[in-house]
Amino acid sequence: MHFFSDALEEYLNQQLDKEADYLEALRRETHLKVIQPRMLSGHYQGRLLALISKLCAPQYILEIGTYTGYSAVCLAEGLRSEGRLTTIEVNEELSSLQQRFWSQSPYQSKIKALVGDALTIIPELEDCYDLVFIDAKKADYTKYLEAVIPKLNDGCLLLSDNILWSGKVVEPISENDKATLELVRYNQLLTDDPRFEQVILPVRDGLSMARYSKPTGA
């Protein structure tokens, strides 16, 4: 989904901090060796995630959907000195790639990687989170939200990726298109839920930012 001309996008990409060598290498290897490399956050969104995390200064971050681990490192940049990022990925085959590049970063010791179904894992997690990033199976976004709400600290920032889904959210939707139907439902849930303040950023495929306020007495 393109909101700007190629020239303007190139200009925007030039106005970023330099990509760390290990992130650049991870991005290149993902494009060369991994299926669906467009799932990678990439330099622009990676810098945005890092800046958001630094502004929040979270103690605990939860990432649902690790892929090759680019976004995890970016988010970990904002962790407090004793903070921890827990990231969940269903595809075990990506683990060695993640660990190889995380080990080149200053953040490996702060990243805890879990392999399996996030909907099974989340209820068993002991931490409560200051920042959550959802970027996994689109047809399960509402289920992820329901599972994670009990784990959110007051003021937690919930980030959700691919929210505009190449513009499909405003086009006629087939009954068989479960991913798009779910994303439309998810966006509306966050808009209607008084516990969340939401804004959608038209970054790449759409990034939702929602701040959670814990109900009084909860």
PATIZA-445075 format. One line per field, with one value per residue (C-alpha): residue number from 0; chain; x, y, z. Coordinates in steps of 0.001 Angstrom, whole numbers, plus 524288, in hexadecimal, padded with zeros to 5 digits. Example, Ala and Ser with C-alpha at 12.3 -4.5 7.8 and 13.67 -1.06 7.14 Angstrom:
% residues 2
nr <- c(0	1)
kette <- c(A	A)
east <- c(8300C	83566)
north <- c(7EE6C	7FBDC)
up <- c(81E78	81BE4)
***
This chain:
% residues 218
nr <- c(0	1	2	3	4	5	6	7	8	9	10	11	12	13	14	15	16	17	18	19	20	21	22	23	24	25	26	27	28	29	30	31	32	33	34	35	36	37	38	39	40	41	42	43	44	45	46	47	48	49	50	51	52	53	54	55	56	57	58	59	60	61	62	63	64	65	66	67	68	69	70	71	72	73	74	75	76	77	78	79	80	81	82	83	84	85	86	87	88	89	90	91	92	93	94	95	96	97	98	99	100	101	102	103	104	105	106	107	108	109	110	111	112	113	114	115	116	117	118	119	120	121	122	123	124	125	126	127	128	129	130	131	132	133	134	135	136	137	138	139	140	141	142	143	144	145	146	147	148	149	150	151	152	153	154	155	156	157	158	159	160	161	162	163	164	165	166	167	168	169	170	171	172	173	174	175	176	177	178	179	180	181	182	183	184	185	186	187	188	189	190	191	192	193	194	195	196	197	198	199	200	201	202	203	204	205	206	207	208	209	210	211	212	213	214	215	216	217)
kette <- c(A	A	A	A	A	A	A	A	A	A	A	A	A	A	A	A	A	A	A	A	A	A	A	A	A	A	A	A	A	A	A	A	A	A	A	A	A	A	A	A	A	A	A	A	A	A	A	A	A	A	A	A	A	A	A	A	A	A	A	A	A	A	A	A	A	A	A	A	A	A	A	A	A	A	A	A	A	A	A	A	A	A	A	A	A	A	A	A	A	A	A	A	A	A	A	A	A	A	A	A	A	A	A	A	A	A	A	A	A	A	A	A	A	A	A	A	A	A	A	A	A	A	A	A	A	A	A	A	A	A	A	A	A	A	A	A	A	A	A	A	A	A	A	A	A	A	A	A	A	A	A	A	A	A	A	A	A	A	A	A	A	A	A	A	A	A	A	A	A	A	A	A	A	A	A	A	A	A	A	A	A	A	A	A	A	A	A	A	A	A	A	A	A	A	A	A	A	A	A	A	A	A	A	A	A	A	A	A	A	A	A	A	A	A	A	A	A	A)
east <- c(80000	80675	802D7	80E68	815E6	82223	82A64	823F7	82532	8339E	83503	82E56	8377A	8432C	83EEB	840F7	84BCD	85513	850C3	85958	86242	85BF5	84E5B	85273	8586B	84C28	84382	84BC4	84C1A	83D82	83B33	84498	840DE	83399	825ED	81DB4	82898	81EDB	81A79	8271A	82557	830BE	838CE	82E38	82476	82F79	83406	82605	82468	83158	82D99	82038	82696	83080	82596	81E4A	82A7B	82385	827A7	820EA	81DAD	815CC	816EE	80D5B	813A1	82282	82507	833CD	8358B	837A5	82CA3	83049	83DC0	83815	82E25	83880	84007	83678	83677	83A75	84771	84127	83657	832A2	82C16	8249F	821DF	81989	81B23	813F8	81E5C	82988	831B3	83467	83AAF	848C1	8480F	84260	84CA1	857F7	854D7	85007	85D5C	863A1	85B49	85C8F	84F08	84FE5	84FAF	84318	83B96	8345F	82F95	8245E	8201B	81206	80406	802E5	7F4E0	7F9B6	805D7	80069	7F79F	80379	80C34	80F7F	8130D	809DE	80D9B	81019	81102	80B17	80D55	803FF	808FF	804D1	7F97A	7EFD8	7E3CD	7E6DB	7E8E8	7DCA9	7E05E	7EDE9	7E7A9	7DE90	7E9CF	7F2FE	7E9D9	7EB66	7FA1F	7F9F7	7FEC8	7F756	7FC34	80157	8036F	7FDDA	8039F	7FD5D	8034E	7FD34	7F0C5	7ED68	7F084	7F444	7E7F8	7DEED	7D848	7D0DF	7CDDC	7C2D7	7C69C	7C3EB	7BDFB	7C9B5	7D3A0	7D4E3	7E110	7DAEC	7CE0B	7D57A	7DDB7	7D19B	7CB71	7D7E3	7D955	7CB40	7CC9D	7D7E8	7D077	7C45A	7CB07	7CB87	7D7B3	7DF8C	7E348	7E6CB	7ECE6	7F0D8	7FD53	7FDFF	80BBA	80E9B	802CE	7FCDB	80135	7F738	7FB0A	7F1AF	7F3D1	7ED6C	7E741	7E45C	7D670	7D568	7D5E3	7DB39)
north <- c(80000	80CA7	819F4	8215A	82205	819AE	82607	82A7E	81CF3	81D01	82A5E	8257A	819DD	822E7	82A8E	81F2A	81B4F	811C6	803A5	7FBB5	7F242	7E646	7EB21	7EDC1	7E02A	7DA12	7E169	7DD0B	7CECF	7CEC1	7D36F	7C95D	7BD44	7BE71	7BD27	7C99C	7D34B	7DE8F	7DA49	7E042	7ED5B	7F35A	7FF8E	80A08	802D5	7FD6C	80B2E	80EFD	8034E	80661	8149C	810FC	8075E	81184	81B3A	81105	80BE4	7FEF5	7F53A	7E9F5	7E882	7DDA3	7DB0F	7D1C1	7CD49	7CD9B	7C9D7	7CB59	7D41F	7E1B0	7E87D	7E1E7	7E822	7F562	7F4E5	7F038	7FCE1	80408	7FA6A	7FEFE	7F9E7	7EE16	7EC9B	7E0BF	7DE3F	7D191	7CDD5	7C28E	7BBEC	7AFE9	7AC46	7A565	7A51B	7B3AD	7B25E	7B082	7BC40	7C4BD	7C0BF	7C279	7D0BF	7D3CD	7CF41	7DA08	7E472	7EA27	7E4EF	7D627	7D48C	7DC7B	7D45B	7C80E	7C034	7B692	7AD20	7A8CA	7AD50	7BACF	7B845	7ACE8	7B3B9	7C11A	7BC82	7B5E2	7C1F3	7C7A1	7D583	7E0E1	7E9B6	7F807	7F640	7EBBE	7E9DA	7E0FC	7DC7D	7CE65	7C71B	7D197	7C8F8	7C798	7D5EC	7D6CC	7CA48	7CFC6	7DC14	7D475	7CC11	7D75A	7E116	7DA9A	7DC48	7EAF5	7F4ED	8019C	80AA0	7FF56	802D2	7F8A9	7F8CE	7F0BD	7EEFD	7ED40	7F3E4	7F999	7ECD0	7F2DD	7FB2D	7EF62	7F44A	7FE7B	7F5D9	7EBF2	7DFEA	7D1DB	7C932	7C039	7CAF0	7C813	7D062	7DCE8	7DA8B	7D87F	7E4BB	7ED06	7E729	7E90D	7F751	7FA00	7F2EF	7FBB2	807B7	8041A	7FF07	80A23	80402	80786	81436	81092	8171D	81045	814C1	812DF	80D3C	80272	7F965	800EF	8016F	802E9	8096A	807A7	80BCD	80339	808A5	7FE85	7FFBC	804B4	7F95A	7EFC1)
up <- c(80000	7FB77	800FD	7FB42	7EE91	7ED57	7EDFF	7FAA1	800B3	7FD30	80399	80FFD	81088	80F52	81B5F	824A9	82DD3	8274B	827F5	8311E	829F2	83020	82C8D	81E94	81DA6	82382	819F7	80E61	81296	814FA	8070D	8019C	8094D	80FF4	80A4C	809E5	80D30	80C4C	819EF	81F35	825F8	81EAD	82108	82122	829B1	831EC	83543	8386D	8418D	8481E	84A43	84FB0	858F3	85D6D	8600F	86826	86F22	87208	87C45	8755E	866F6	8609F	85218	84B94	83EE2	83E67	83031	82E4E	83A24	8344D	83B9A	84877	8484F	844BE	84FC0	85968	85746	86027	86B77	878E9	87DF7	88489	87A66	8726C	8655B	863A2	85591	850A7	8436F	83E86	83463	83B5D	82EE7	83057	83DC8	8395F	8305D	83B1D	8450A	83B9A	8393F	846FB	84BD8	843B9	84A5E	85821	85B8E	85AE8	869B0	86A6C	8606E	86482	858DC	85A23	84F7D	84E1B	84D13	85323	85759	85F91	864A4	86867	873AA	879DE	879AE	88701	882FF	880AE	87574	872C5	86404	85B54	84CBD	84540	83800	83640	82FCB	82B89	82CE1	83B6C	83F0F	84766	84E71	8512C	85694	85F83	86448	86700	86DB5	87B29	87983	876B7	88086	881B5	876F2	86EA3	86064	85713	8495F	83E85	8310D	82375	827ED	81A8C	8137E	8065F	806CF	8070B	8136F	80B6D	7FFB4	7FDAF	8058A	801BC	80C3C	80A52	80D27	81B9D	81D9F	81876	81F6F	82C15	82A93	82830	83456	83C48	83882	83C2A	8491F	84D00	84872	85049	85CA0	866C0	86CAE	8608E	859D7	84BDE	8401E	8337F	82CE9	81E13	81F2B	8155F	816E0	82233	83069	83B3A	8480D	85367	86186	86BC8	87824	88272	887C7	895B7	89F2F	89527)
***
